[in-house]
Amino acid sequence: MEFKNVYFLGIGGIGMSALARYFLHEGYAVAGYDRTRSHLTDELGAEGAAVHYEDDVRLIPGKFLDPADTVVVYTPAVPEDHSEYCYFREHGFCIEKRSQMLGHLSEGKYVMAVAGTHGKTTTSTMVAWLNRVLTGGGSAFLGGISKNFGGNLVLGCGRRLAVEADEFDRSFLRLYPDVAVITSADADHLDIYGTHEAVKEAFSQFVRQIRPGGSLILKQGVDIVVDNPEITVYRYSFDETCDFYARNVQLLEGGHYRYDLVTPSGVIEGCTLGIPGWVNIENAVAAVASAWCAAKAEGARLDADKLRDALASFSGVKRRFEFYVNTPRQVYMDDYAHHPRELAATLTSVRRMFPGRRITALFQPHLYTRTRDLYAEFAEALSHADEVLLLPIYPAREEPIPGITSEIIAERVAVPCRIVDRDRLADEVAAMDTDVVISFGAGNIDACCSALAEQLKMKS
């Protein structure tokens, strides 16, 4: 494609902003629209992008109105009747989904993709960090803000490219990876797929798109059809015996672990991870498996000492198991979990980290359709806590559905549970007798994190 300008519809999204940063770095003119101003859009503005927040064609900078040298990238969250989208479509612009553009940018690279209905952001960020420490290079488009890299775009030498492969809107089917991790294939995005079987079939198609001679790293127990005869299939798990797993796992102070990592070529002993939680050990096993496959493809072996250093120095991802307070008297962490399996995994992990302590879960459901499809599962997952505060549903791109509210979750939770408004959340928690507090959700509950942390630090 020959173009000078890139215009983004939904420029503030985590994946879109990484693409915008890439094109700014490459010297293109970048502009875009987003519905909401945020820290990400402010950073893009400071880096040279022209960003506005009203759906108004008159606000599009003049140089972006020529279809001969402007490409438009949009997120599926932009509605069909969006006036700027309609303008570009009616005037013959080249319009591509974010996933299409990511597919173009991955051409000629050794693509290390991480897919799954949960765990993919942390795992793909770990892959990017392992590449950097083990090889000194590697690039990445990430679905979260890496604390090690300080952003969601990584640019480095070499062919390795780590990408988060998103199943929403079947976006990941634009990628043709050399090595692919699949962490899970649970029922999600049923507003797009309709059935769980359709979700699993999309993951099977993703497997078929792994390049000949490539590798699939599949979580032990994930039930999908694997029918690509030109790839090698490996299984991984937290501590079940398979191709890649952790053994001799020991809980250390503060929820960290020491473990040995088993690979097909031997055992790497004495590993520790820079972030706590057993679920992150599982993610690390998958990331190491990806790096192992990349090294094998290059005719090399993993350097055990460098690998241990990489794991120990991994700082995590913002809003993924992120601790704000961690003292003997008070713990507060925030997590992006918005699917029942994610909630259950995180709560189980925290229960193991802090045995015998009382857990308070704060959860903002994300999307009316997801709540409609999974309310019983949400209630079951939240019942792993000792008490629950629910916020009203965050709608994102959706209109309300009659009868679908947070109440249908609350009435099924098996532990004490009540609903509070977001602007009252910090005060409500401050008045409670708290011990370990976790906030969850993919909406705007993270705007409460600073106030919650301030209140809970005063108790610690």
N, C-alpha and C positions, 0 to 999 in steps of 0.2 A: 504494500500500500504506500502511495506517495501522498504525504500530507505534511503540513507545517503546524497546524493547530489541532488541539484536542479539547473537546468540550464534554464535560461530565454532567449527566443528570443523576443526582444523588452523590455528589462528590464527597460528602462527609462520611459515607459508609466506610467501615474498616477496610474492606477489600478495595473499594473504589479509590480511597485516599492513597493506598499503596501504589496503585497504577498512576494516579496523578503525580505522585512524587517521582516515580520513575521517569515520566515524560518531562517533568521539570528538569530533572538531572541531565536528561539527554538533550536539553536545549530547545524543546518545543514550547510554543505558547500554550498555556493551560488556563481554562476558565471553567466555571460550572455553577450549577444550582444545587442547593439543598434546602430542605424544609426547615431545618433547625441549625442555628449557629452552635458551634461546639469548640472544644479545645482543638480538635483535629482540623476544623475549617479555619480557625484562627492561625494555626501553624502553616497551613497551605497558603493562606494569604501572605504571611510573612515570608514565605519561600518564593512568592511571585505569582501565585494563581489569583485570578479575579473571581471572587465568589459572591453570589447574591442569594437572597433567601425568599424571594417572591417569585411565583410562577408567572413571569411576564416577559414576553419576547423582546420588549423594548429595553430590557436590562441586559440582554446578551451583547457583549462588546462587538463592535462593528467588524473586526477582522475575522470573527468566527461565523459570519453570515454568508461566507462564500463556500458553496459545496465543493468547489474544485480543490481546495486545500485544507478543509476541515473534516475531521472524523468525529463522530458523536458516540460516546460510550455511555450506556445506561444500565442501571440496576433494575431487576425485575420488580422491585418494590414500587417503581414509578408507574402510575396508572395510565391506561390507554388514552384517557381523555386529557392528560396533562398538556397544557397549551404549548409549552416549548417543545415537547416531544412531537406533538402534532405538526408544529411548524417545520421541524427538521424532516419529518417523514414526507410531508406534502411538497417540500422544496428539493427533493432528490439528494439529500445528504447520505453519505455512507454512515449507517447506524449499526452499532454492534453492542451486544451484551458484554458485560464485564468478562464473563467466562470465555467468550470468543476472543477478546483481546488478549487475555491471559494465554489462551491456546497459541496465538500468533507469537507471543513473546517467548514461549517455551520451545519453539522450533530451533533445532540445532543444539539444544541443551541436553544434559543427562538429568532427566526429570525424576525427582524423588517426591512422590505425591503421598499425602496422608488424607484418607477419607474415613468417614464414619459419622454416625449420628451423635456421637459425643467423644471427646478426647482428642479431636484432630488439631485444635489450635495449639495446645501445649505440646503435643507430640511433634508437629511440624516445626515448631519453634526450637524444640530440642534438636531435631535433625539439622536445622540451620546452624545452631551453636556447635554441634559435633563437627560439622563440616569445617567451620571456621578454625576450631582448635586443632583438629586432626590434619587439615590440609593447608591452613592459612588462607583459604579462599571460600568460594561458594556464594551464590546469591539466593534470595528468597522473597516470595510474596506471602505475607503472613496474615492471619485473620485476627490478630491481637497485637498489643503493644509489648514487644519483647523488652524485658528489663536489661538484658545484656547488651542489646543493640540500640536501645533507646527509641525504637520505632517499629513499624510494620513492613518496612522495605529494607532489604539487605542487598548490597551490591559488592561483589568480590570477584576475584580472578577465577579462572577455571570453568569447566562445563557444568558443574553440579548446580542444580536449581531445586530448592525445596519449596513446595507449594502446598497450601491447604486446598484440598479438593472438595468443594461444597456440593452436597446432594440436593440442596434447595433448587427447585426449578430445573432439576437434572443438569445443573451447570457443569458438574464434573465430567460429563460425557463429551466435553470439548477438549479433554486432555488425553494424551497418549504417553503414559509414564514408562520409564525404564524399570523403576521399582515402586511398588505401591503398598502402603500399609492400609488395612481396613480394621478399624478398632471396634466397630459395631455396625449393625444394620437393623436397628429397632424401628418400630412403627413411629414415624414422625412425618411432618409435612403432608398429612393425609388430605389437606385441602388441595394439594398438587397431585398426589399419587392416587388417592382414592382408597387403596387397600395396602396392608402390610406386604402382601405378595408382590405388588407392583414396586414397592420400595426395594425389596430384595432382588427383583429382576433388574432394576436399574444398577444395583451394585454388581450383579453378575455381568451386565454389559460393560461396566467399567473395567472389570477383570479382563474381558475379551479385548480391551483396548490397550492392555499392557504390551509393549513392543516385544517382538520375537527375541528370545534370549534373556528376557527380563525376569523379574521376580515379584511374587506376591507374598506379603507378610500378613497373615490372617490371624486375628485373635482366636485363640482356642475356644470352641463352642459357638462361634458365629456360623449360622446355618444359611449359607447361600450356595447356589450352583456355581461350581468352578469348572469351566469347560474350555479353557485355553490351553491346548496341548503344547504350545511353544514357549511356555514359561516354567520356572521352578517355583513350587509352592512351599512356603515355610509356615509353621504355626508358632505363635508366641503366647505367653501367659504371665501372670504375676508369679505364681510358684508351682503351677502344675507342670509335670515333666512333659516337655515337647522340644522343639528345635531351639527356641530361645526362652529362657525363664530365669527367675531369681531363686537362689537357694540359700540356706543358712541365714535367713532374714532375722535381724535383731533390731528391736526398737531401742532408739537412743533418746536422749533428753530432747524435749521440745517437738516430738513427733517425727524426728528424722530417723533414718534406717541405715544400717550397714548390711551389705549382702554380697554374695558372689553371683556373677552373671555367667550363665551357661550359654555357649554358642556351639554351632556345629564343629568349630575348629578348636575348641578348648574352653577352659573356665578362666574368667577374669576375676580374681579374688579381691576382696576388700574394697568394694565400691561403696561410695556414699553419694547421695544426691543433695544438691544445694537447696532444695525446697522440700518441705515435709509432706507426709501422706503416702500411704501404701499405693493409692491409685496412681500417684506420680511415678512410683517404682515401675508399675506396669507400663505406663507411657514411655518411660526410659528404656525398658526392654525392647519395645517396638522401635524406638528411635535408633538404638544401637544396632538392631537387626537391619535397618535401612542402611546405616553407615557400613555395616559388614558386607552387605550385598554390593554397595558401590565400590568398596575396596576390592572385593573379589573380581568385579567386572574390570577393574583397572590392573588386575594381576598383583595386588598388594594384600597385606594383612593389617589388621588393626594394631596400632601401637598401644599396648595395655596401659602404660604409664600416662600417655597423653589422654587416653580415654577416661581413666580415673580422674585426671585433672579436669577434663571437660564436664563430667557429671557433677563433680564437687563444686565447680564454679558456675553451674547453671543457676540463674537468678529467678527464672520463672517468667510469667506473663501477667500483665495487669488484669485484674478481675478474674484470675484463675487461681483459686486457692490462695488468695492474697491476704496475708496477715497484717492487721493494723495494730492490734494489741496482743501480746503473748506473755503474760505474767502468771505466777502461781495463783493469783486471785481472780484475774479476768482474762479472757481470751475473746478477741473479735476478729473474724475473717470474713471476706467477701468473695463470692464466686458467681460466675456467669451461668451456672447450671439452670436450665429451663426445660428439661425433659425429665420425666420420673426416674429413669435409670440413672441419670446424672445426679439427681438429688439423693437417691438411695446410696449410690457409690460414695458420694462425698460425706454423707452423714455416717455411713459405716466406717469410712476411713477416719473421720474425726473421733468416733467412738473408740476406735482402737488406739488412737494417739493419746486420748485423754480419758482413760478408763475410770469409771466411777464418778465422773463429773456430769453435771446437769447441762443439757444442750437446749438452747432456745433457737428455733429456726424462724427467720423472717423471709417471707417469700412473696414475690410479685409475679403472678401468672402472666405469661406472654402469649398473646393472641387468643381471640375468642374461639377460633376453630380448634386450636390445640387443646384448650380447656374443655371444649365440648367432647373431643375425641378421647381424652385421657384423664378426665377429672377423677375417676376412681383410682387410677394408678398414682396420680399426684397425692391423693389422700393417704394411700398406703405408704408411699415413700416418705411423706412428711411425718408419718407416725413413728419413724425411727428416732425422731427428736423427743424431748420430754415436754416441750410446749411450743406452740406455733402462733406467730402473728402473720396474718395474710393481708396483703394490700389488694385494692381493686385491680382488675385485669388491665394490663397495658395493651392498648389496641394495635399499635404500630400501623400497619397498612390497612387494617380491617374496620368494618362497620360493626356495631353491636349485633349480637344474635339474641333474640328474645329468650329469656330463661337461663342464659349462660352468664353467670356471675361467679365471683369468688365464693359465694355462699354454698354452691354445690360441691365445692371441695371441703369447705369448713365443716359442713354437717356430717362428713364421712371420716374426718380425721379422728383417730382413736385416742389422742391425748388432748389436753386442754388447748383450745384454739379459738381465736377471735379475729375480727377484721378491723383494721385501723386505716385511716387515710395516710397517704405518704407524708404530708406536711406535719403530721402528728407523731410520726414513727419514733424519732429520736427522743422526744419527751416521754412517750409511752415506755420505751425501753429503759430510760433513766430512772423511772419510778418503779421498775421491777427489780426483784432480787435475782440478778443474773450471775452466770458463771462462765459458760462457753456460748458465745452468740455468733451465728452465721447468717449473713444476708445472701439471698439467692435471687437471680432473675436476669433476663436479657433486655429489660426495658430501661426505665430511668431510676430504679432503686439505688443505683450507684451514686446518684446525686446526694444521697443521705449518708454516705460512708464517712465523710469528714466529721459531721455532727455526731454520728453514732460513736466514732472513735474517741472524740473529745469527751463525750459523756462517760464512756466506759473506762477511759484512762483515769478519770477522777475517782473511780471506784477501786482501781487496782493498787 
